């Protein structure tokens, strides 16, 4: 079970009841449920009772009988017998593949739309940032122009004061130099 998907069951339930990772036919599901055995806590099993009731030397002789034994046939026979296979119950991967391709195409369209939306948002953000920078640069240029004008006025004032001082002030033989 995917941990990202919301579930109506708890995480413990999900861990104890795993979901299959791949498609299972009805027959496979029935066989899996048939072979599932749940243990119980605090209750002795049939095997424990059988072994405990046997004499010590016979306990392991009856081991195979208690758990079902080995009939010598290692073949489960699930897939080798053609009569055991239900052709109407087989998975159709064509429909599955078509569904997956349709989902992939839908995701590609959504991804392209998202890409375009993000590109538009980025362009708008860049335009806003450029406008803000241009406004700040214009303000800085204006302040620099005002400062340059003040400096020019101050330089002119100092130059005029120096010229006046040279004409109007005389210290005799003393010369600034």
Biotite code that builds the C-alpha atoms (Angstrom):
import biotite.structure as struc

atoms = struc.array([
    struc.Atom([0.000, 0.000, 0.000], chain_id="A", res_id=1, res_name="UNK", atom_name="CA", element="C"),
    struc.Atom([1.361, 3.398, -0.880], chain_id="A", res_id=2, res_name="UNK", atom_name="CA", element="C"),
    struc.Atom([2.067, 5.501, 2.204], chain_id="A", res_id=3, res_name="UNK", atom_name="CA", element="C"),
    struc.Atom([1.190, 8.746, 0.344], chain_id="A", res_id=4, res_name="UNK", atom_name="CA", element="C"),
    struc.Atom([-2.371, 7.691, -0.430], chain_id="A", res_id=5, res_name="UNK", atom_name="CA", element="C"),
    struc.Atom([-4.955, 8.614, 2.186], chain_id="A", res_id=6, res_name="UNK", atom_name="CA", element="C"),
    struc.Atom([-6.490, 5.517, 3.746], chain_id="A", res_id=7, res_name="UNK", atom_name="CA", element="C"),
    struc.Atom([-9.547, 4.883, 5.862], chain_id="A", res_id=8, res_name="UNK", atom_name="CA", element="C"),
    struc.Atom([-7.477, 2.377, 7.854], chain_id="A", res_id=9, res_name="UNK", atom_name="CA", element="C"),
    struc.Atom([-4.624, 2.920, 10.284], chain_id="A", res_id=10, res_name="UNK", atom_name="CA", element="C"),
    struc.Atom([-0.965, 2.369, 9.424], chain_id="A", res_id=11, res_name="UNK", atom_name="CA", element="C"),
    struc.Atom([-0.968, -0.767, 11.554], chain_id="A", res_id=12, res_name="UNK", atom_name="CA", element="C"),
    struc.Atom([-3.912, -2.190, 9.614], chain_id="A", res_id=13, res_name="UNK", atom_name="CA", element="C"),
    struc.Atom([-2.178, -1.322, 6.347], chain_id="A", res_id=14, res_name="UNK", atom_name="CA", element="C"),
    struc.Atom([1.002, -3.093, 7.508], chain_id="A", res_id=15, res_name="UNK", atom_name="CA", element="C"),
    struc.Atom([-0.886, -6.215, 8.556], chain_id="A", res_id=16, res_name="UNK", atom_name="CA", element="C"),
    struc.Atom([-3.033, -6.245, 5.403], chain_id="A", res_id=17, res_name="UNK", atom_name="CA", element="C"),
    struc.Atom([-0.677, -5.507, 2.514], chain_id="A", res_id=18, res_name="UNK", atom_name="CA", element="C"),
    struc.Atom([-2.117, -4.689, -0.886], chain_id="A", res_id=19, res_name="UNK", atom_name="CA", element="C"),
    struc.Atom([-0.812, -6.525, -3.959], chain_id="A", res_id=20, res_name="UNK", atom_name="CA", element="C"),
    struc.Atom([1.732, -4.641, -6.063], chain_id="A", res_id=21, res_name="UNK", atom_name="CA", element="C"),
    struc.Atom([0.494, -5.988, -9.386], chain_id="A", res_id=22, res_name="UNK", atom_name="CA", element="C"),
    struc.Atom([-2.757, -7.086, -10.958], chain_id="A", res_id=23, res_name="UNK", atom_name="CA", element="C"),
    struc.Atom([-4.156, -10.323, -9.547], chain_id="A", res_id=24, res_name="UNK", atom_name="CA", element="C"),
    struc.Atom([-6.802, -12.410, -11.201], chain_id="A", res_id=25, res_name="UNK", atom_name="CA", element="C"),
    struc.Atom([-9.796, -13.648, -9.232], chain_id="A", res_id=26, res_name="UNK", atom_name="CA", element="C"),
    struc.Atom([-8.344, -17.149, -9.126], chain_id="A", res_id=27, res_name="UNK", atom_name="CA", element="C"),
    struc.Atom([-4.962, -15.909, -7.835], chain_id="A", res_id=28, res_name="UNK", atom_name="CA", element="C"),
    struc.Atom([-6.665, -13.802, -5.176], chain_id="A", res_id=29, res_name="UNK", atom_name="CA", element="C"),
    struc.Atom([-8.775, -16.777, -4.068], chain_id="A", res_id=30, res_name="UNK", atom_name="CA", element="C"),
    struc.Atom([-5.689, -18.991, -3.866], chain_id="A", res_id=31, res_name="UNK", atom_name="CA", element="C"),
    struc.Atom([-3.822, -16.385, -1.849], chain_id="A", res_id=32, res_name="UNK", atom_name="CA", element="C"),
    struc.Atom([-6.692, -16.014, 0.610], chain_id="A", res_id=33, res_name="UNK", atom_name="CA", element="C"),
    struc.Atom([-6.974, -19.789, 0.804], chain_id="A", res_id=34, res_name="UNK", atom_name="CA", element="C"),
    struc.Atom([-3.288, -20.185, 1.708], chain_id="A", res_id=35, res_name="UNK", atom_name="CA", element="C"),
    struc.Atom([-3.213, -17.296, 4.191], chain_id="A", res_id=36, res_name="UNK", atom_name="CA", element="C"),
    struc.Atom([-3.137, -18.539, 7.757], chain_id="A", res_id=37, res_name="UNK", atom_name="CA", element="C"),
    struc.Atom([-3.499, -16.197, 10.654], chain_id="A", res_id=38, res_name="UNK", atom_name="CA", element="C"),
    struc.Atom([-1.900, -17.114, 13.948], chain_id="A", res_id=39, res_name="UNK", atom_name="CA", element="C"),
    struc.Atom([-3.503, -16.422, 17.266], chain_id="A", res_id=40, res_name="UNK", atom_name="CA", element="C"),
    struc.Atom([-1.929, -15.136, 20.427], chain_id="A", res_id=41, res_name="UNK", atom_name="CA", element="C"),
    struc.Atom([-2.227, -17.188, 23.600], chain_id="A", res_id=42, res_name="UNK", atom_name="CA", element="C"),
    struc.Atom([-3.917, -20.184, 21.982], chain_id="A", res_id=43, res_name="UNK", atom_name="CA", element="C"),
    struc.Atom([-2.151, -23.450, 21.385], chain_id="A", res_id=44, res_name="UNK", atom_name="CA", element="C"),
    struc.Atom([-2.273, -24.675, 17.838], chain_id="A", res_id=45, res_name="UNK", atom_name="CA", element="C"),
    struc.Atom([-3.340, -28.133, 16.694], chain_id="A", res_id=46, res_name="UNK", atom_name="CA", element="C"),
    struc.Atom([0.295, -28.981, 16.027], chain_id="A", res_id=47, res_name="UNK", atom_name="CA", element="C"),
    struc.Atom([1.351, -28.085, 19.571], chain_id="A", res_id=48, res_name="UNK", atom_name="CA", element="C"),
    struc.Atom([-1.448, -30.199, 21.032], chain_id="A", res_id=49, res_name="UNK", atom_name="CA", element="C"),
    struc.Atom([-0.638, -33.140, 18.745], chain_id="A", res_id=50, res_name="UNK", atom_name="CA", element="C"),
    struc.Atom([3.078, -33.116, 19.522], chain_id="A", res_id=51, res_name="UNK", atom_name="CA", element="C"),
    struc.Atom([2.469, -32.673, 23.246], chain_id="A", res_id=52, res_name="UNK", atom_name="CA", element="C"),
    struc.Atom([0.091, -35.663, 23.367], chain_id="A", res_id=53, res_name="UNK", atom_name="CA", element="C"),
    struc.Atom([2.516, -37.996, 21.563], chain_id="A", res_id=54, res_name="UNK", atom_name="CA", element="C"),
    struc.Atom([5.173, -40.005, 23.313], chain_id="A", res_id=55, res_name="UNK", atom_name="CA", element="C"),
    struc.Atom([8.601, -38.444, 23.087], chain_id="A", res_id=56, res_name="UNK", atom_name="CA", element="C"),
    struc.Atom([10.085, -40.862, 20.569], chain_id="A", res_id=57, res_name="UNK", atom_name="CA", element="C"),
    struc.Atom([7.062, -40.667, 18.250], chain_id="A", res_id=58, res_name="UNK", atom_name="CA", element="C"),
    struc.Atom([6.667, -36.879, 18.349], chain_id="A", res_id=59, res_name="UNK", atom_name="CA", element="C"),
    struc.Atom([8.906, -36.246, 15.387], chain_id="A", res_id=60, res_name="UNK", atom_name="CA", element="C"),
    struc.Atom([7.720, -39.286, 13.476], chain_id="A", res_id=61, res_name="UNK", atom_name="CA", element="C"),
    struc.Atom([4.293, -37.721, 13.325], chain_id="A", res_id=62, res_name="UNK", atom_name="CA", element="C"),
    struc.Atom([5.674, -34.314, 12.435], chain_id="A", res_id=63, res_name="UNK", atom_name="CA", element="C"),
    struc.Atom([4.807, -34.589, 8.746], chain_id="A", res_id=64, res_name="UNK", atom_name="CA", element="C"),
    struc.Atom([1.337, -35.881, 9.519], chain_id="A", res_id=65, res_name="UNK", atom_name="CA", element="C"),
    struc.Atom([0.671, -32.971, 11.864], chain_id="A", res_id=66, res_name="UNK", atom_name="CA", element="C"),
    struc.Atom([1.569, -30.296, 9.315], chain_id="A", res_id=67, res_name="UNK", atom_name="CA", element="C"),
    struc.Atom([0.212, -32.008, 6.253], chain_id="A", res_id=68, res_name="UNK", atom_name="CA", element="C"),
    struc.Atom([3.210, -34.095, 5.284], chain_id="A", res_id=69, res_name="UNK", atom_name="CA", element="C"),
    struc.Atom([5.046, -34.350, 2.031], chain_id="A", res_id=70, res_name="UNK", atom_name="CA", element="C"),
    struc.Atom([3.306, -36.352, -0.656], chain_id="A", res_id=71, res_name="UNK", atom_name="CA", element="C"),
    struc.Atom([6.442, -36.326, -2.807], chain_id="A", res_id=72, res_name="UNK", atom_name="CA", element="C"),
    struc.Atom([4.878, -34.071, -5.406], chain_id="A", res_id=73, res_name="UNK", atom_name="CA", element="C"),
    struc.Atom([6.879, -30.830, -5.492], chain_id="A", res_id=74, res_name="UNK", atom_name="CA", element="C"),
    struc.Atom([4.718, -29.514, -8.313], chain_id="A", res_id=75, res_name="UNK", atom_name="CA", element="C"),
    struc.Atom([1.942, -27.125, -7.343], chain_id="A", res_id=76, res_name="UNK", atom_name="CA", element="C"),
    struc.Atom([0.476, -27.506, -10.815], chain_id="A", res_id=77, res_name="UNK", atom_name="CA", element="C"),
    struc.Atom([-0.735, -23.936, -11.007], chain_id="A", res_id=78, res_name="UNK", atom_name="CA", element="C"),
    struc.Atom([0.595, -23.047, -14.445], chain_id="A", res_id=79, res_name="UNK", atom_name="CA", element="C"),
    struc.Atom([1.572, -26.299, -16.121], chain_id="A", res_id=80, res_name="UNK", atom_name="CA", element="C"),
    struc.Atom([-1.874, -27.769, -16.594], chain_id="A", res_id=81, res_name="UNK", atom_name="CA", element="C"),
    struc.Atom([-3.663, -25.999, -19.482], chain_id="A", res_id=82, res_name="UNK", atom_name="CA", element="C"),
    struc.Atom([-7.036, -27.149, -18.138], chain_id="A", res_id=83, res_name="UNK", atom_name="CA", element="C"),
    struc.Atom([-6.280, -25.349, -14.867], chain_id="A", res_id=84, res_name="UNK", atom_name="CA", element="C"),
    struc.Atom([-6.022, -21.991, -16.691], chain_id="A", res_id=85, res_name="UNK", atom_name="CA", element="C"),
    struc.Atom([-9.144, -19.862, -17.200], chain_id="A", res_id=86, res_name="UNK", atom_name="CA", element="C"),
    struc.Atom([-8.604, -17.838, -20.423], chain_id="A", res_id=87, res_name="UNK", atom_name="CA", element="C"),
    struc.Atom([-11.375, -15.378, -19.476], chain_id="A", res_id=88, res_name="UNK", atom_name="CA", element="C"),
    struc.Atom([-9.684, -14.582, -16.190], chain_id="A", res_id=89, res_name="UNK", atom_name="CA", element="C"),
    struc.Atom([-6.290, -13.604, -17.634], chain_id="A", res_id=90, res_name="UNK", atom_name="CA", element="C"),
    struc.Atom([-5.201, -9.951, -17.326], chain_id="A", res_id=91, res_name="UNK", atom_name="CA", element="C"),
    struc.Atom([-5.455, -7.883, -20.477], chain_id="A", res_id=92, res_name="UNK", atom_name="CA", element="C"),
    struc.Atom([-2.305, -5.820, -20.673], chain_id="A", res_id=93, res_name="UNK", atom_name="CA", element="C"),
    struc.Atom([-3.524, -4.056, -23.827], chain_id="A", res_id=94, res_name="UNK", atom_name="CA", element="C"),
    struc.Atom([-6.211, -2.185, -21.900], chain_id="A", res_id=95, res_name="UNK", atom_name="CA", element="C"),
    struc.Atom([-3.781, -1.575, -19.066], chain_id="A", res_id=96, res_name="UNK", atom_name="CA", element="C"),
    struc.Atom([-1.167, -0.198, -21.466], chain_id="A", res_id=97, res_name="UNK", atom_name="CA", element="C"),
    struc.Atom([-3.739, 2.004, -23.204], chain_id="A", res_id=98, res_name="UNK", atom_name="CA", element="C"),
    struc.Atom([-4.855, 3.369, -19.850], chain_id="A", res_id=99, res_name="UNK", atom_name="CA", element="C"),
    struc.Atom([-1.279, 4.057, -18.800], chain_id="A", res_id=100, res_name="UNK", atom_name="CA", element="C"),
    struc.Atom([-0.521, 5.790, -22.121], chain_id="A", res_id=101, res_name="UNK", atom_name="CA", element="C"),
    struc.Atom([-3.650, 7.940, -21.757], chain_id="A", res_id=102, res_name="UNK", atom_name="CA", element="C"),
    struc.Atom([-2.596, 8.926, -18.227], chain_id="A", res_id=103, res_name="UNK", atom_name="CA", element="C"),
    struc.Atom([0.913, 9.675, -19.461], chain_id="A", res_id=104, res_name="UNK", atom_name="CA", element="C"),
    struc.Atom([-0.464, 11.914, -22.220], chain_id="A", res_id=105, res_name="UNK", atom_name="CA", element="C"),
    struc.Atom([-2.730, 13.714, -19.731], chain_id="A", res_id=106, res_name="UNK", atom_name="CA", element="C"),
    struc.Atom([0.236, 14.250, -17.394], chain_id="A", res_id=107, res_name="UNK", atom_name="CA", element="C"),
    struc.Atom([2.319, 15.589, -20.297], chain_id="A", res_id=108, res_name="UNK", atom_name="CA", element="C"),
    struc.Atom([-0.432, 18.109, -21.160], chain_id="A", res_id=109, res_name="UNK", atom_name="CA", element="C"),
    struc.Atom([-0.702, 19.155, -17.510], chain_id="A", res_id=110, res_name="UNK", atom_name="CA", element="C"),
    struc.Atom([3.075, 19.435, -17.263], chain_id="A", res_id=111, res_name="UNK", atom_name="CA", element="C"),
    struc.Atom([3.215, 21.609, -20.398], chain_id="A", res_id=112, res_name="UNK", atom_name="CA", element="C"),
    struc.Atom([0.474, 23.878, -19.011], chain_id="A", res_id=113, res_name="UNK", atom_name="CA", element="C"),
    struc.Atom([2.326, 24.146, -15.715], chain_id="A", res_id=114, res_name="UNK", atom_name="CA", element="C"),
    struc.Atom([5.581, 24.883, -17.535], chain_id="A", res_id=115, res_name="UNK", atom_name="CA", element="C"),
    struc.Atom([3.908, 27.686, -19.490], chain_id="A", res_id=116, res_name="UNK", atom_name="CA", element="C"),
    struc.Atom([2.282, 29.094, -16.356], chain_id="A", res_id=117, res_name="UNK", atom_name="CA", element="C"),
    struc.Atom([5.607, 29.044, -14.513], chain_id="A", res_id=118, res_name="UNK", atom_name="CA", element="C"),
    struc.Atom([7.372, 30.691, -17.470], chain_id="A", res_id=119, res_name="UNK", atom_name="CA", element="C"),
    struc.Atom([4.693, 33.403, -17.514], chain_id="A", res_id=120, res_name="UNK", atom_name="CA", element="C"),
    struc.Atom([5.013, 33.940, -13.763], chain_id="A", res_id=121, res_name="UNK", atom_name="CA", element="C"),
    struc.Atom([8.797, 34.126, -14.102], chain_id="A", res_id=122, res_name="UNK", atom_name="CA", element="C"),
    struc.Atom([8.553, 36.659, -16.948], chain_id="A", res_id=123, res_name="UNK", atom_name="CA", element="C"),
    struc.Atom([6.116, 38.792, -14.919], chain_id="A", res_id=124, res_name="UNK", atom_name="CA", element="C"),
    struc.Atom([8.390, 38.603, -11.890], chain_id="A", res_id=125, res_name="UNK", atom_name="CA", element="C"),
    struc.Atom([11.424, 39.598, -13.984], chain_id="A", res_id=126, res_name="UNK", atom_name="CA", element="C"),
    struc.Atom([9.471, 42.509, -15.510], chain_id="A", res_id=127, res_name="UNK", atom_name="CA", element="C"),
    struc.Atom([8.450, 43.718, -12.031], chain_id="A", res_id=128, res_name="UNK", atom_name="CA", element="C"),
    struc.Atom([12.045, 43.415, -10.814], chain_id="A", res_id=129, res_name="UNK", atom_name="CA", element="C"),
    struc.Atom([13.360, 45.287, -13.885], chain_id="A", res_id=130, res_name="UNK", atom_name="CA", element="C"),
    struc.Atom([10.786, 48.049, -13.397], chain_id="A", res_id=131, res_name="UNK", atom_name="CA", element="C"),
    struc.Atom([11.787, 48.343, -9.729], chain_id="A", res_id=132, res_name="UNK", atom_name="CA", element="C"),
    struc.Atom([15.498, 48.489, -10.630], chain_id="A", res_id=133, res_name="UNK", atom_name="CA", element="C"),
    struc.Atom([14.818, 51.084, -13.360], chain_id="A", res_id=134, res_name="UNK", atom_name="CA", element="C"),
    struc.Atom([12.835, 53.208, -10.898], chain_id="A", res_id=135, res_name="UNK", atom_name="CA", element="C"),
    struc.Atom([15.626, 53.005, -8.311], chain_id="A", res_id=136, res_name="UNK", atom_name="CA", element="C"),
    struc.Atom([18.261, 53.880, -10.944], chain_id="A", res_id=137, res_name="UNK", atom_name="CA", element="C"),
    struc.Atom([16.193, 56.891, -12.074], chain_id="A", res_id=138, res_name="UNK", atom_name="CA", element="C"),
    struc.Atom([15.909, 58.054, -8.460], chain_id="A", res_id=139, res_name="UNK", atom_name="CA", element="C"),
    struc.Atom([19.654, 57.606, -7.951], chain_id="A", res_id=140, res_name="UNK", atom_name="CA", element="C"),
    struc.Atom([20.371, 59.544, -11.182], chain_id="A", res_id=141, res_name="UNK", atom_name="CA", element="C"),
    struc.Atom([18.104, 62.361, -10.030], chain_id="A", res_id=142, res_name="UNK", atom_name="CA", element="C"),
    struc.Atom([19.875, 62.542, -6.649], chain_id="A", res_id=143, res_name="UNK", atom_name="CA", element="C"),
    struc.Atom([23.274, 62.526, -8.367], chain_id="A", res_id=144, res_name="UNK", atom_name="CA", element="C"),
    struc.Atom([22.149, 65.347, -10.690], chain_id="A", res_id=145, res_name="UNK", atom_name="CA", element="C"),
    struc.Atom([20.984, 67.407, -7.702], chain_id="A", res_id=146, res_name="UNK", atom_name="CA", element="C"),
    struc.Atom([24.251, 66.686, -5.893], chain_id="A", res_id=147, res_name="UNK", atom_name="CA", element="C"),
    struc.Atom([26.296, 67.614, -8.980], chain_id="A", res_id=148, res_name="UNK", atom_name="CA", element="C"),
    struc.Atom([24.339, 70.885, -9.304], chain_id="A", res_id=149, res_name="UNK", atom_name="CA", element="C"),
    struc.Atom([24.987, 71.699, -5.635], chain_id="A", res_id=150, res_name="UNK", atom_name="CA", element="C"),
    struc.Atom([28.698, 70.947, -6.075], chain_id="A", res_id=151, res_name="UNK", atom_name="CA", element="C"),
    struc.Atom([28.832, 73.182, -9.171], chain_id="A", res_id=152, res_name="UNK", atom_name="CA", element="C"),
    struc.Atom([27.113, 76.007, -7.269], chain_id="A", res_id=153, res_name="UNK", atom_name="CA", element="C"),
    struc.Atom([29.527, 75.559, -4.355], chain_id="A", res_id=154, res_name="UNK", atom_name="CA", element="C"),
    struc.Atom([32.550, 75.550, -6.709], chain_id="A", res_id=155, res_name="UNK", atom_name="CA", element="C"),
    struc.Atom([31.290, 78.706, -8.442], chain_id="A", res_id=156, res_name="UNK", atom_name="CA", element="C"),
    struc.Atom([30.739, 80.379, -5.061], chain_id="A", res_id=157, res_name="UNK", atom_name="CA", element="C"),
    struc.Atom([34.267, 79.497, -3.918], chain_id="A", res_id=158, res_name="UNK", atom_name="CA", element="C"),
    struc.Atom([35.764, 80.695, -7.226], chain_id="A", res_id=159, res_name="UNK", atom_name="CA", element="C"),
    struc.Atom([33.894, 83.996, -7.034], chain_id="A", res_id=160, res_name="UNK", atom_name="CA", element="C"),
    struc.Atom([34.970, 84.482, -3.409], chain_id="A", res_id=161, res_name="UNK", atom_name="CA", element="C"),
    struc.Atom([38.613, 83.861, -4.295], chain_id="A", res_id=162, res_name="UNK", atom_name="CA", element="C"),
    struc.Atom([38.504, 86.276, -7.218], chain_id="A", res_id=163, res_name="UNK", atom_name="CA", element="C"),
    struc.Atom([36.881, 88.958, -5.051], chain_id="A", res_id=164, res_name="UNK", atom_name="CA", element="C"),
    struc.Atom([39.398, 88.437, -2.315], chain_id="A", res_id=165, res_name="UNK", atom_name="CA", element="C"),
    struc.Atom([42.329, 88.855, -4.708], chain_id="A", res_id=166, res_name="UNK", atom_name="CA", element="C"),
    struc.Atom([40.894, 92.128, -6.023], chain_id="A", res_id=167, res_name="UNK", atom_name="CA", element="C"),
    struc.Atom([39.675, 93.656, -2.800], chain_id="A", res_id=168, res_name="UNK", atom_name="CA", element="C"),
    struc.Atom([42.238, 92.548, -0.263], chain_id="A", res_id=169, res_name="UNK", atom_name="CA", element="C"),
    struc.Atom([45.729, 93.812, -0.302], chain_id="A", res_id=170, res_name="UNK", atom_name="CA", element="C"),
    struc.Atom([48.310, 92.913, 2.313], chain_id="A", res_id=171, res_name="UNK", atom_name="CA", element="C"),
    struc.Atom([51.073, 95.061, 1.015], chain_id="A", res_id=172, res_name="UNK", atom_name="CA", element="C"),
    struc.Atom([54.083, 93.072, 0.118], chain_id="A", res_id=173, res_name="UNK", atom_name="CA", element="C"),
    struc.Atom([52.567, 89.816, 1.338], chain_id="A", res_id=174, res_name="UNK", atom_name="CA", element="C"),
    struc.Atom([51.320, 87.576, -1.467], chain_id="A", res_id=175, res_name="UNK", atom_name="CA", element="C"),
    struc.Atom([49.415, 84.342, -1.215], chain_id="A", res_id=176, res_name="UNK", atom_name="CA", element="C"),
    struc.Atom([51.230, 81.795, -3.031], chain_id="A", res_id=177, res_name="UNK", atom_name="CA", element="C"),
])
